[in-house]
Amino acid sequence: MRILGEVERELGIQSGGTTKDYKFSLERVACVGCCALAPVMIVDNNVYGKMTLAKAKKTLAKYY
């Protein structure tokens, strides 16, 4: 939940929303089939595993 909250703040949207420039949509899902890597973030079909708050910020920065 902390990671999701941080991503929501970084993007300025809530889960289920899309940024005004349509660059990002944010969805919370229960399973993407990567339990060994949980928690994960998927951006542009790239899976980023073992997510932390710092890694979430760094990952988003790659796509801004």
Backbone as a ProteinNet text record, in pm:
[ID]
protein_1_A
[PRIMARY]
MRILGEVERELGIQSGGTTKDYKFSLERVACVGCCALAPVMIVDNNVYGKMTLAKAKKTLAKYY
[TERTIARY]
82.3	0	86.5	201.9	290.2	346.9	382.9	436.8	328.4	209.7	99.2	72.9	71.1	49.4	156.2	279.2	389.6	375.2	339.6	320.5	203.5	96.6	-16.6	27.5	107.8	157.1	248.3	337.5	431.5	356.9	255.4	182.1	68.3	25.3	-85.8	-220.7	-232.2	-359	-383.6	-506.1	-543.7	-542.5	-536.1	-546.1	-675.1	-664.1	-778.7	-782.3	-692.9	-690.9	-583.3	-587.9	-491.4	-443.2	-314.1	-260.8	-322.2	-320.9	-382.9	-319.6	-191.3	-123.6	-137.9	-213.9	-240.9	-114.5	-9.4	115.9	112.9	42.8	37	-106.5	-136.5	-258.5	-211.8	-284.9	-244.5	-353.9	-317.6	-411.9	-348.4	-424.6	-380.2	-442.6	-358.8	-408.1	-354.3	-425.5	-386.4	-273.9	-269.8	-170.4	-135	-3.7	43.3	127.1	127.3	198	346.8	386.9	529.8	549.4	492.8	497.7	640.2	734.3	872.3	936.5	879.6	933.6	853.4	746.7	654	723	677.9	580.1	643.4	560.8	610.7	540.6	606.9	551	574.4	473.4	487.9	468.2	568.9	562.6	607.5	523	557.4	594.9	521.3	543.9	675.4	742	863	826.1	867.3	836.3	953.8	924.9	1024.8	986.4	1071.4	1039.9	1107.6	1064.2	1117.4	1112.4	998.4	979.3	986.6	1051.1	1056.8	1012.7	996.3	959.3	1063.5	1190.9	1298.5	1302.7	1285.6	1288.2	1168	1053.7	935.3	960.7	1018.1	1048.9	1148.9	1252.3	1356.8	1298.2	1211.9	1150	1062.5	980.7	895.6	979	1090	1175.7	1229.4	1244.8	1292.4	1193.9	1066.4	961	906.2	951.3	901.9	957
-119.7	0	125.8	120.6	238.5	266.4	161.5	179.1	234.6	179.5	228.8	375.7	411.3	550.5	643.3	597.9	677.6	695.7	589.4	597.9	690.9	682.4	773.6	918.5	946.2	1082.8	1127.7	1040.7	1074.5	1105.8	1025.4	1043.9	1144.6	1173	1266.4	1207.5	1074.2	1005.8	899.3	854	744.7	614	502.9	372.2	366.7	320	317.3	437.7	533.8	656.3	659	763.1	786.4	929.8	951.1	1086.7	1170.4	1301.8	1391.5	1380.2	1347.2	1332.7	1191.4	1106.2	968.1	881	926.5	852.1	733.8	750	645.9	616.7	488.5	442	358.4	367.4	297.5	201.4	75.4	-27.2	-110.6	-139.5	-230.5	-365.5	-468.3	-603.3	-696.5	-804.3	-898.7	-991	-1022.5	-1119.5	-1094.1	-1096.8	-1091.4	-1215.9	-1311.7	-1437.3	-1431.4	-1337.5	-1322	-1321.2	-1415.4	-1415.8	-1407.5	-1472.7	-1472.3	-1334.4	-1246.4	-1111.7	-1004.7	-1043.3	-947.8	-860.1	-736.1	-669.2	-625.9	-621.8	-587.5	-464.6	-401.3	-290	-324.9	-304.1	-329.3	-197.1	-160.4	-38.9	-75.5	-44.9	-75.2	-222.2	-311	-456.1	-501.1	-414.4	-450.3	-473.1	-586.4	-621.8	-583.1	-505.3	-463.5	-526.9	-614.6	-690.5	-640.3	-701	-667.5	-516.5	-457.5	-313.2	-255.9	-141.6	-62.1	78.8	164.9	303.6	370.1	352.5	414.6	359.4	227.9	166.9	212	233.2	279.9	418.2	508.1	643	636.4	555.7	543.2	483.9	385.4	323.1	422.4	497.3	597.7	703.8	743	847.1	806.1	677.1	629.3	662.7	676.9	692.3	834	924	1062.3	1133.1
0	0	0	68.7	70.3	-67.8	-139.2	-274.1	-365.7	-358.7	-439.7	-408.9	-282.8	-244.1	-300.3	-298.4	-352.5	-503.4	-573.3	-718.1	-749.5	-672.9	-692.1	-676.1	-574.4	-552.5	-666.3	-707.6	-815.9	-946.4	-977.2	-1101.6	-1090.8	-969.4	-949.7	-985.1	-975.9	-1004	-898.1	-891.8	-803.4	-882.1	-812.5	-875.7	-957.5	-1080.7	-1171.2	-1263.4	-1240.7	-1319.4	-1425.8	-1506.1	-1612.9	-1603.3	-1628.6	-1624.3	-1736.7	-1718.1	-1816.3	-1953.9	-1959.2	-2088.5	-2146.5	-2078.2	-2119.3	-2125	-2060.6	-2062.6	-1965.4	-1851.4	-1749.5	-1710	-1694.1	-1629.2	-1511.4	-1402.6	-1281	-1239	-1226.3	-1181.9	-1073.1	-971.3	-865.4	-894.9	-902.9	-928.1	-820.1	-797.1	-692.8	-738.2	-867.8	-913.4	-1058.8	-1086.1	-1225	-1256.3	-1165.4	-1186.4	-1156.4	-1073.9	-1040.5	-888.7	-819.9	-673	-618.1	-684.5	-636.3	-646.4	-729.3	-747.2	-674.3	-607.2	-545.5	-441.4	-430.5	-517	-648.5	-753.5	-885.8	-941.3	-1036.9	-1112.8	-1259.4	-1341.8	-1484.4	-1557.5	-1638.1	-1718	-1858.4	-1957.6	-2097.1	-2116.6	-2054.7	-2061.9	-1999.3	-1925.8	-1852.4	-1706.6	-1652.4	-1514	-1424.8	-1321.2	-1223	-1090.1	-1039.7	-920	-794.8	-682.6	-549.6	-527.4	-559.6	-558.3	-417	-407.8	-285	-321.7	-222.4	-251	-340	-307.5	-385.2	-527.5	-542.7	-675.4	-758.5	-694.3	-766.3	-825.5	-745.8	-794.9	-910.8	-894.2	-996	-1124.8	-1111.9	-1228	-1303.1	-1231.6	-1297.1	-1366.7	-1305.7	-1362.5	-1500	-1524.5	-1654.9	-1766.1	-1731.5	-1830.4	-1840.3	-1754.9	-1761.1	-1880.7
[MASK]
++++++++++++++++++++++++++++++++++++++++++++++++++++++++++++++++

